[in-house]
Amino acid sequence: MIRCQALRWGAPGQPLTPPVDFELPKGSLTAVVGANGSGKSSLLKVIAGLQKPLTGKLILDVPRKIGSLSFLPQQQHLDRQFPISLQEVVAAGFWGNKQSPELRSARLKAVLEDWCLSGLEQRPLMALSGGELQRALLARLSLAEAPLLLLDEPHAALDELGQLLLWRHIHAWHAEGRTLVVVCHDLAAVRQHIPYTLLIKSSGCILGPSTELIQQQPQTQVA
């Protein structure tokens, strides 16, 4: 599904790693971990096509159509002053979908209930808590049904209920055969929920089983 060959990324003239090669199979669930500034978020942006790699090749085996890839950014990149309601944020997941208005309405209602957002539909973006906004962004992914999901710190701002909902959905999406790449700083959650980890270091990348790879590394290298 995702194949990187001699890939380097980062600011122009400032690659974050030497050329790296790795492959994430179709239907895999992989965490991306590393120190702050190691390039985790930048790698997701490269995969999403939002940032060009400095060198090398990136090959994505996904359908060439709208909705084949969904990217969850960090909240800090969103304009909380934009005049849009929670329901409109979630409904953006229908983009490129040709379902009937009746089916869309039913699915939207079900997804809002599933993420415990019922009753907040008309609340404006600026009035949402960080956890409510994060659940809304994740609910949007539930509607998108993309085969490739790129999640940049999806656990951020979530309380205990939000965390339970997040991991329940990640496992459900994985069971559906989707490919997920998840930037996550919660190493205990990675060990518990995500089978494989891509560790990014200044010397390169290491891909392996989460229980082994994280356990072998000092906490300061992957937090």
C-alpha positions as CSV (number, residue, x, y, z in Angstrom):
1,M,0.0,0.0,0.0
2,I,2.8,2.5,1.0
3,R,6.3,2.0,-0.4
4,C,9.1,4.5,0.2
5,Q,12.4,4.2,-1.7
6,A,15.4,6.3,-0.7
7,L,12.9,8.8,0.7
8,R,14.0,12.0,2.4
9,W,11.8,14.8,3.7
10,G,11.9,18.0,5.6
11,A,12.7,21.7,4.9
12,P,14.6,22.4,1.6
13,G,18.2,21.5,2.2
14,Q,17.5,20.2,5.7
15,P,16.5,16.5,5.4
16,L,15.3,15.0,8.7
17,T,16.8,11.6,8.0
18,P,19.2,9.9,5.5
19,P,17.4,8.2,2.6
20,V,15.1,5.6,4.0
21,D,13.3,2.5,2.6
22,F,10.2,0.9,4.1
23,E,6.9,-0.6,3.0
24,L,3.6,-0.7,4.9
25,P,1.4,-3.5,3.5
26,K,-2.2,-3.0,2.5
27,G,-4.5,-3.4,5.5
28,S,-1.7,-2.8,8.0
29,L,-1.9,-0.7,11.2
30,T,1.3,1.1,12.0
31,A,2.3,3.7,14.6
32,V,4.8,6.4,13.8
33,V,6.9,7.4,16.9
34,G,10.0,9.5,17.5
35,A,11.4,12.5,19.3
36,N,9.8,15.9,18.8
37,G,11.0,17.4,15.5
38,S,12.0,14.0,14.1
39,G,9.6,14.4,11.2
40,K,6.6,12.3,12.1
41,S,3.9,14.8,11.1
42,S,6.0,15.8,8.0
43,L,6.1,12.2,6.9
44,L,2.3,12.0,7.0
45,K,2.0,15.2,5.0
46,V,4.3,13.7,2.4
47,I,2.2,10.5,2.2
48,A,-0.9,12.6,2.0
49,G,0.5,14.7,-0.9
50,L,0.5,17.9,1.1
51,Q,4.3,18.2,1.1
52,K,6.8,17.1,-1.5
53,P,9.6,14.8,-0.6
54,L,13.2,16.1,-0.9
55,T,14.4,13.0,-2.7
56,G,13.3,9.5,-3.4
57,K,10.1,7.8,-4.4
58,L,6.8,7.4,-2.6
59,I,4.4,4.8,-4.1
60,L,0.8,4.6,-2.9
61,D,-1.3,1.7,-4.0
62,V,-4.7,3.3,-3.6
63,P,-7.5,4.0,-6.1
64,R,-7.0,7.2,-8.1
65,K,-10.3,8.9,-7.0
66,I,-11.6,11.4,-4.6
67,G,-11.9,9.9,-1.1
68,S,-9.3,7.2,-1.4
69,L,-7.2,8.9,1.4
70,S,-8.2,10.7,4.6
71,F,-5.8,12.8,6.6
72,L,-6.4,13.9,10.2
73,P,-4.3,17.0,11.0
74,Q,-3.4,18.3,14.4
75,Q,-5.9,20.8,15.8
76,Q,-3.3,23.6,15.9
77,H,-3.5,23.8,12.1
78,L,-7.2,24.5,12.1
79,D,-8.9,27.9,12.2
80,R,-11.2,27.8,15.2
81,Q,-12.8,31.2,14.1
82,F,-14.1,29.8,10.8
83,P,-17.9,30.1,10.8
84,I,-18.9,26.4,10.6
85,S,-20.9,24.1,12.9
86,L,-19.9,20.8,14.3
87,Q,-22.4,19.0,12.0
88,E,-20.9,20.7,9.0
89,V,-17.4,19.6,10.1
90,V,-18.5,16.0,10.3
91,A,-20.6,16.1,7.1
92,A,-17.4,17.1,5.2
93,G,-16.6,13.4,5.3
94,F,-19.2,12.9,2.6
95,W,-17.0,14.8,0.1
96,G,-17.0,12.8,-3.2
97,N,-19.7,10.5,-2.0
98,K,-22.8,10.1,-4.2
99,Q,-25.2,8.7,-1.6
100,S,-28.8,10.0,-1.5
101,P,-29.7,12.9,0.9
102,E,-31.9,10.5,2.9
103,L,-29.1,8.0,3.4
104,R,-26.6,10.8,4.2
105,S,-28.9,12.2,6.8
106,A,-29.3,8.7,8.4
107,R,-25.6,8.0,8.4
108,L,-24.7,11.4,9.8
109,K,-27.1,11.0,12.7
110,A,-25.7,7.5,13.4
111,V,-22.1,8.7,13.3
112,L,-22.8,11.6,15.6
113,E,-24.4,9.2,18.1
114,D,-21.5,6.8,17.7
115,W,-19.0,9.5,18.7
116,C,-21.2,10.9,21.5
117,L,-21.8,14.2,19.7
118,S,-25.6,14.2,19.6
119,G,-27.0,17.5,20.7
120,L,-23.9,19.4,19.6
121,E,-24.7,19.5,15.9
122,Q,-25.3,23.3,15.6
123,R,-22.5,24.4,18.0
124,P,-20.0,26.6,16.2
125,L,-16.3,25.5,15.9
126,M,-15.1,28.2,18.3
127,A,-17.5,27.0,21.0
128,L,-16.3,23.4,21.0
129,S,-13.9,22.0,23.6
130,G,-10.7,20.4,22.3
131,G,-12.1,17.0,22.9
132,E,-15.4,17.7,21.2
133,L,-13.6,19.1,18.1
134,Q,-11.3,16.1,18.0
135,R,-14.2,13.7,18.1
136,A,-15.9,15.7,15.4
137,L,-12.8,15.4,13.2
138,L,-12.6,11.6,13.9
139,A,-16.4,11.3,13.1
140,R,-15.7,12.9,9.8
141,L,-13.3,10.0,9.0
142,S,-16.1,7.5,9.8
143,L,-18.1,9.0,7.0
144,A,-15.2,9.2,4.5
145,E,-14.7,5.4,4.3
146,A,-11.2,6.0,2.7
147,P,-9.0,2.8,2.3
148,L,-6.0,4.8,3.6
149,L,-6.2,6.7,6.9
150,L,-3.4,9.0,8.1
151,L,-3.9,10.1,11.7
152,D,-1.7,12.7,13.3
153,E,-2.0,12.5,17.1
154,P,-5.6,11.4,17.0
155,H,-5.6,10.9,20.8
156,A,-4.8,14.6,21.5
157,A,-7.3,16.4,23.8
158,L,-9.4,13.3,24.3
159,D,-10.7,12.3,27.7
160,E,-11.1,8.7,28.9
161,L,-14.3,8.3,26.9
162,G,-12.8,9.8,23.8
163,Q,-9.8,7.5,24.1
164,L,-12.1,4.4,24.3
165,L,-14.1,5.6,21.3
166,L,-10.9,6.3,19.3
167,W,-9.3,2.9,19.8
168,R,-12.6,1.1,19.3
169,H,-12.9,2.8,15.9
170,I,-9.3,2.3,15.0
171,H,-9.6,-1.4,15.5
172,A,-12.9,-1.5,13.6
173,W,-11.3,0.4,10.6
174,H,-8.4,-2.0,10.7
175,A,-10.8,-5.0,10.7
176,E,-12.5,-3.5,7.6
177,G,-9.2,-3.9,5.8
178,R,-8.2,-0.2,5.8
179,T,-4.6,0.8,6.0
180,L,-3.8,3.1,9.0
181,V,-0.8,5.1,9.9
182,V,-1.0,6.7,13.3
183,V,1.4,9.3,14.9
184,C,1.1,8.6,18.6
185,H,3.0,9.8,21.7
186,D,1.3,7.4,24.0
187,L,3.7,4.5,24.0
188,A,1.6,2.4,26.3
189,A,-1.3,2.7,23.9
190,V,0.9,1.9,21.0
191,R,2.1,-1.3,22.6
192,Q,-1.5,-2.3,23.5
193,H,-3.3,-1.3,20.3
194,I,-1.0,-1.0,17.3
195,P,0.9,-4.1,16.1
196,Y,3.7,-2.4,14.2
197,T,5.8,0.7,14.7
198,L,7.9,2.9,12.5
199,L,10.5,4.6,14.7
200,I,12.0,7.8,13.1
201,K,15.5,8.8,14.3
202,S,18.1,11.1,12.8
203,S,20.0,8.1,11.7
204,G,17.0,6.6,9.8
205,C,13.9,4.6,10.3
206,I,13.2,1.3,11.9
207,L,10.1,-0.7,11.3
208,G,9.1,-3.6,13.5
209,P,6.7,-5.1,16.0
210,S,5.6,-2.5,18.5
211,T,6.1,-4.7,21.6
212,E,9.7,-5.3,20.6
213,L,10.7,-2.0,19.0
214,I,9.4,0.4,21.7
215,Q,10.6,-1.8,24.5
216,Q,14.2,-1.7,23.2
217,Q,14.4,2.0,22.9
218,P,15.0,4.6,25.7
219,Q,11.9,6.6,26.5
220,T,13.5,9.9,25.5
221,Q,14.0,8.6,22.0
222,V,10.4,7.9,21.2
223,A,8.3,10.1,23.5
